Amino acid sequence: MSQTQDCPHEVCSTLPLLTAQMSTEREYDCIVIGAGVQGSFTAYQLAKNNKKTLLLEQFVLPHTRGSSHGQTRIIRKAYTQDFYTHMMEECYVLWAQLEREAGVKLYRQTGLLVMGPENSNNYQLIRNTLQRNKIPMMTLTHDNFSQHIPQMKLAKGYEAVVDITAGVLYADRALSTIQGQFQRLGGIIKDKEMVTDIKPGPVVTVSTNAGVYRAKSVVITAGPWANKMLAHTGLQLPLEVVKINVCYWKEKVPGTYNVKQRFPCFILTEGEESNEDIYGLPSNEYPGLVKICYHMGSKTNPDQRDMQTDRSDIDILQCFIHRCLPGLIPEPAVVEHCMYTLTPDRHFVLDCHPNYRNIVIGAGFSGHGFKFGPVIGKLLCELSLGQEPSYDLSPFQIRRFQAQTKSVL
Ligand SMILES: Cc1cc2nc3c(=O)[nH]c(=O)nc-3n(C[C@H](O)[C@H](O)[C@H](O)COP(=O)(O)OP(=O)(O)OC[C@H]3O[C@@H](n4cnc5c(N)ncnc54)[C@H](O)[C@@H]3O)c2cc1C
């Protein structure tokens, strides 16, 4: 007598059917771990390629605990290396495509003012990259600087160029848009599901606090938690997580630095205050407040981010604002928090796991990865499908860290 025929309980008679259904529900072509900007674009690309894709996120979405939250990010082609400028050419096209596809505005052109000492290596590299790649740009001299940007002072011995097509990306809106497009393509997002284990193999098994899933390939885009995830696969990368104080500064006269007054985004490559970049965006998301941050922070544990209370970056910003932005009160009005995951050379990690080709890693976006989301998603999708990547990925390979990469197995 079989259970399905004779058991009086309805639940027993449907058991084999349910079990079969459950197992197909838990089997995917690809599982993406982490629904920040990189995981969300990767999942979207996979779904676009008709792959059954699951995107797992440890927190309830949207959240402010990783690296992709906040209203704004800078988008630019101004880089010290050609390979980033080339990738950005396609990113602009893909961001515009997403805007059209979803019917939302994600980008606003403001231009990006890049300033640096005349003899600064980084400043010269950026200017040369713009020139060499024929990116629309404008050089500002000491004589005409205040005519174009009266709200800011260019220090003596400094030069400036404007990357004209640069601007602002509406980050939170972009994230919810791409996740929505992924779901529209049939993709599944499970938030509040923390991945607790990854078992490599020809089929990878991923366990969460709520279930066990299997997939032909897995993409790890866990941001500041990348090494925590990679530990399950026996790998540790030389990544450092730092907390960033996201500072907003009040205008003395409301509207002076507003996007409508054509105040641009800016980057100071090196200043009197420090060797790291200082960057800013025009006031827009919070009326009367200008976002200006230091491109470095202090080491933190992503699970205890706010236990790091160092404010030395804010001291540096105060000196800079006092010196160069006389229309702002040099005391931050609002401070929010975010994290960078830094690699030693500040280039990304876009590669297959050295021991398991069906585990793909996107990590170490080093505080400049948001604008690349559409192309990163495409590249991680290509790697997970075993396709030839559309760009030369040698600057992003794990083997460059050979001396610093630890196997923990
Ligand atoms: C203040 C600030 C300013 C920035 N400015 C710019 C800019 O102007 N331009 C620019 O291009 N870039 C900028 N960046 C960088 C950019 O935002 C990041 O490079 C990018 O957001 C990194 O995205 P990510 O998907 O790798 O990481 P995250 O956004 O952190 O996503 C990782 C996700 O994985 C999830 N996760 C981790 N572990 C697990 C687990 N066990 N189970 C399930 N889910 C898990 C996390 O919860 C998180 O949601 C800035 C970053 C900061 C912090």
The ligand as a Tripos MOL2 file, in Angstrom:
@<TRIPOS>MOLECULE
LIG
   53    58     1     0     0
SMALL
NO_CHARGES

@<TRIPOS>ATOM
      1 C1         30.0610   57.5520    0.9450 C.3       1 LIG1
      2 C2         30.2650   56.8550   -0.3480 C.ar      1 LIG1
      3 C3         30.3580   57.6000   -1.5110 C.ar      1 LIG1
      4 C4         30.5800   56.9780   -2.7270 C.ar      1 LIG1
      5 N1         30.6330   57.7370   -3.8560 N.ar      1 LIG1
      6 C5         30.7270   57.1290   -5.0570 C.ar      1 LIG1
      7 C6         30.6460   57.9060   -6.2410 C.ar      1 LIG1
      8 O1         30.4860   59.1310   -6.1860 O.2       1 LIG1
      9 N2         30.7100   57.2550   -7.4280 N.ar      1 LIG1
     10 C7         30.8680   55.9130   -7.5110 C.ar      1 LIG1
     11 O2         30.9350   55.3950   -8.6280 O.2       1 LIG1
     12 N3         30.9410   55.1510   -6.3960 N.ar      1 LIG1
     13 C8         30.8770   55.7250   -5.1830 C.ar      1 LIG1
     14 N4         30.9180   54.9810   -4.0410 N.ar      1 LIG1
     15 C9         31.2090   53.5520   -4.1210 C.3       1 LIG1
     16 C10        30.0170   52.6930   -4.4290 C.3       1 LIG1
     17 O3         28.8790   53.1480   -3.7640 O.3       1 LIG1
     18 C11        30.3700   51.2490   -4.0490 C.3       1 LIG1
     19 O4         31.5300   50.8730   -4.7780 O.3       1 LIG1
     20 C12        29.2590   50.2810   -4.3630 C.3       1 LIG1
     21 O5         28.0580   50.7030   -3.7760 O.3       1 LIG1
     22 C13        29.6200   48.8820   -3.8780 C.3       1 LIG1
     23 O6         28.5110   48.0530   -4.0870 O.3       1 LIG1
     24 P1         28.4870   46.5260   -3.6700 P.3       1 LIG1
     25 O7         27.2840   45.9490   -4.3220 O.co2     1 LIG1
     26 O8         29.8300   45.9180   -3.9430 O.co2     1 LIG1
     27 O9         28.3740   46.5280   -2.0710 O.3       1 LIG1
     28 P2         27.1070   46.7330   -1.1040 P.3       1 LIG1
     29 O10        26.2700   47.8360   -1.5460 O.co2     1 LIG1
     30 O11        27.6340   46.7800    0.2830 O.co2     1 LIG1
     31 O12        26.2680   45.4050   -1.3040 O.3       1 LIG1
     32 C14        26.6300   44.1890   -0.7090 C.3       1 LIG1
     33 C15        25.3620   43.5490   -0.2000 C.3       1 LIG1
     34 O13        25.6330   42.2150    0.2030 O.3       1 LIG1
     35 C16        24.8120   41.9390    1.3100 C.3       1 LIG1
     36 N5         25.3590   40.7820    2.0280 N.ar      1 LIG1
     37 C17        26.5560   40.7180    2.6490 C.ar      1 LIG1
     38 N6         26.6860   39.5310    3.2670 N.ar      1 LIG1
     39 C18        25.5580   38.8110    3.0050 C.ar      1 LIG1
     40 C19        25.1100   37.5300    3.3820 C.ar      1 LIG1
     41 N7         25.8220   36.7220    4.1860 N.pl3     1 LIG1
     42 N8         23.9090   37.1070    2.9390 N.ar      1 LIG1
     43 C20        23.1490   37.9120    2.1360 C.ar      1 LIG1
     44 N9         23.5190   39.1530    1.7930 N.ar      1 LIG1
     45 C21        24.7190   39.6040    2.2070 C.ar      1 LIG1
     46 C22        24.8860   43.2320    2.1150 C.3       1 LIG1
     47 O14        23.8770   43.3270    3.0850 O.3       1 LIG1
     48 C23        24.7930   44.2590    1.0260 C.3       1 LIG1
     49 O15        23.4660   44.6540    0.7660 O.3       1 LIG1
     50 C24        30.7050   55.5740   -2.8030 C.ar      1 LIG1
     51 C25        30.6060   54.8090   -1.6310 C.ar      1 LIG1
     52 C26        30.3810   55.4360   -0.4150 C.ar      1 LIG1
     53 C27        30.2880   54.6050    0.8170 C.3       1 LIG1
@<TRIPOS>BOND
     1     1     2 1
     2     2     3 ar
     3     2    52 ar
     4     3     4 ar
     5     4     5 ar
     6     4    50 ar
     7     5     6 ar
     8     6     7 ar
     9     6    13 1
    10     7     8 2
    11     7     9 ar
    12     9    10 ar
    13    10    11 2
    14    10    12 ar
    15    12    13 ar
    16    13    14 ar
    17    14    15 1
    18    14    50 ar
    19    15    16 1
    20    16    17 1
    21    16    18 1
    22    18    19 1
    23    18    20 1
    24    20    21 1
    25    20    22 1
    26    22    23 1
    27    23    24 1
    28    24    25 2
    29    24    26 1
    30    24    27 1
    31    27    28 1
    32    28    29 2
    33    28    30 1
    34    28    31 1
    35    31    32 1
    36    32    33 1
    37    33    34 1
    38    33    48 1
    39    34    35 1
    40    35    36 1
    41    35    46 1
    42    36    37 ar
    43    36    45 ar
    44    37    38 ar
    45    38    39 ar
    46    39    40 ar
    47    39    45 ar
    48    40    41 1
    49    40    42 ar
    50    42    43 ar
    51    43    44 ar
    52    44    45 ar
    53    46    47 1
    54    46    48 1
    55    48    49 1
    56    50    51 ar
    57    51    52 ar
    58    52    53 1
@<TRIPOS>SUBSTRUCTURE
     1 LIG1         1 GROUP 0 **** ****
